């Protein structure tokens, strides 16, 4: 099994056949179609990375196969991951993008329909820092406050980092995050936080600053904790794994 780096956001997993030589690979992939499964909508940040990956694979894989994206959203990536593991082709023509939450979830839940230890790991696309933020009107300012005050966060589903990381914080630090699942995407959660229906969410920092570039400068959100590479603008916030 080829084990790639586990990043804060996602890795690429799949059943890519490693040919004995470039000639053999060219013969195999010529005229074929490679499918990249995205466990969300293709308009999401993972979908954008998927399109970048597809362009690179079409250019550099011997035989110049056609590469397409396949959307399989649901349960924060669990639906797509389960499909890839149980029904996806295993002949080298099917790749699955997994979020970090999908990989960590088996540590928190039993009876999932996939086993990350039995997947062939190809590599990771990007290492992105992530943050857990709350709306500026929420009466807490730190992770310590979240240990005594319930904080309501939004999530797309159980396999998303929006669910997994807050629950890990609850288990390890005793925080009181309550996760409400079932939102279609991050934009819906952001809107709910603006309306006061939720307090905030976990997200990659680039997704936050790209979708809402004025939120940080205008101090409309408060970052309680960061994950992954340090973020210079939030060096005062506690960072995993050294909270």
Secondary structure, DSSP 8 states (H G I E B T S, - for coil): -------SSEEEEE-----SSHHHHHHHHTT-EEEEEESS-TTSHHHHHHHHHHHHHHHHSTT--EEEEEE---GGGHHHHHHHHHTS--SS-EEEEEEHHHHHGGGT-SS-S--GGGSEEEEEEE---EEEEEETTSS--STTGGGTS-EEEEES-TTSHHHHHHHHHHHHH---EEEEE--SSHHHHHHHHHHTS--EEEEEHHHHHHH-HHHHHTT-EEEEEEESS--GGGTTSEETTB-
